[in-house]
Every structure is written in C-alpha cells, then in structure tokens.
Amino acid sequence: MSESVVVPEELAGVRVDAGLAQLLDISRSAAALLISEGNVTSGGVALGKSAKLVAGALIDVTVPERPDPLEVVEEVVEGLKILLDDEEFVVIDKPVGVAAHPSPGWVGPTVVGGLAGAGYRISTSGAPERAGIVHRLDVGTSGVMVVAKTEHAYTVLKRAFKERTVEKVYHAVVQGLPDPLEGTIDAPIGRHPGHDWRFAVIEDGRPSVTHYEVLEAFGKATLVEVHLETGRTHQIRVHFSALRHPCAGDLTYGADPRLAANLGLTRQWLHARQLGFTHPRTGDWVEVSSDYPADLQYALDLLATGTA
C-alpha cells in the first residue's frame, strides 16, 4: 500500500519519524521502521529519520504487507520431543531457541507451531496462538513442558499452575559456590528500571521464591537443583545473579564470558529437569523428567573433569 501526504506548516522543522507518526497516526517506532527500510521518500529520495520536514513537501510512503506476528506457523521443530502423550495433555522436551507461542517480535519456531506440525490438534479456549499453553519456558531455557489438549485439561492445569500445586524442578550450573549449600531466595522481582528486556530484584516487584540445594561443586561453578515456588519471568536467572552466582553462560545477568567460552556455552546453563502435576481427569500424580541436552552435558563434563 502506498500513500502520499503533504507536510503542513505546523510540522515544519520536525524530525521525519516524529512528523510521520503524526501524519499517519502510527507509533514513532513504526514510523522509524518504515524510514529505515527506505519506504519513506520525497522527490524520489529516501529520507532519514532525523531529517527535518519541510512545509509543503510531498512525502511518499510505501507500507509493505507484513506477516501477522501471532500467526501459528505449522512446522517440524528440530529437537522437540514428545515425552508423554495423553488424551488430555502432551508433555514435551522443549529445545533451546524455541518460544512457547507466537508473539510480536519473535520470528523463530514455537511449541504451538511445532505440535501443529507434528499433527497434534489442540482444542482449548483462549487465543489460537496460545492454544493449550498453561505455562511457559524462556526461549533460552530447555526442558520439560506440558501442553493441554482438551478444554478440561486446560482449565485444570491452568488452575494448578496458578495455585502452585505443580512441582517444577530445574537444574542450573551457577558460578562459584552458593553459601549456604541449601537455602531459599525470597526476593521480589520486577522489570529492571534501566533495561526493559531485563528483570531485577526490586523493592516493589512481585513476590518471588526460589528454593535450591547444591548437587555437586566443581570449584569454578556448581550444579544446583532448584524448586520454584513462584514462576516469574527469568526468576532463577535473576535470583542467582542477585546472589552474585549467575548461571554459567548467562551474559545478560552478569556471567563471566571467559568461563562461558571455556564451557562452550552460548546460553545460560539452565534446564527444566522435571515436572510433576495431578492428572486433570484421573487425579493420579504424573511426573516426567528430561535429560540434559548436548550443549549443557558437554559443559558439565568439562567441569567434572576439570578441563574447563
């Protein structure tokens, strides 16, 4: 779609991105994207976002068709394994680099799309792009995850996660040696005041509780088992970073890049190891575990042999 607009007197001298946002009634970031793509011209010349508008100038704007960021793309997702297939739910082993569901700004594979590509039909209420999703793992975290297949399972499992009756066990390799060797981190988490995409322990954050115990100490780093009482975004990563024991490889939260390189890590050493919950129909306790993926096992082996 293309359109042309004439710059009015009142926008003379205004930056192109700010003025275009007003003329087209779009956000400034959307205007900046159009400009960066070369889709905003005047007299056949592409304009820069910091250029100043001239009264009476004719601005030509091309708005390209963009894919719907919430569209579910059916695809075979490499490494996505089925750990337990039940009439009510499916438990998967989510590989790193896969999001739980489509969202604005994410263009990679998703669990929802991967299950659709594997022939699964999820029948639950809510937004289609989140069908069956009762909890999430970060894109950079691998491990066990349950997806509801039916409306009944969706309702029951959503409630179970909300009421914290689900047992979520993670394994993490953190730098150094936590003291004490077994403990609880009870510290509120909210968005980092200086970085929108990061989280931090802040006074007015949401209540967040992490229980941990050391499984094996290697000197430079330690393997810990973590039981989550709450499930905040980046909770384990933020809590251990606040203790000055960030997850190995987690450069976002202060990990040592040299240790990460020595361990061959390109992401945080964090894995959803086990998930336990009450079967939504039978009431039986269901427990499913996931093995460490190759990159995490490789790093662990290097630590165990002292070659890192």
Beta strands, then each sheet from edge to edge (+ up, - down):
strand 1: 2-6
strand 2: 40-42
strand 3: 45-46
strand 4: 58-62
strand 5: 81-85
strand 6: 89-94
strand 7: 142-148
strand 8: 167-175
strand 9: 182-186
strand 10: 189-192
strand 11: 195-201
strand 12: 209-217
strand 13: 221-228
strand 14: 270-278
strand 15: 285-289
sheet 1: 1+ 4- 2+ 3-
sheet 2: 5+ 6- 7+ 14+ 8- 13+ 12- 9+
sheet 3: 5+ 6- 7+ 14+ 15-
sheet 4: 10+ 11-
end
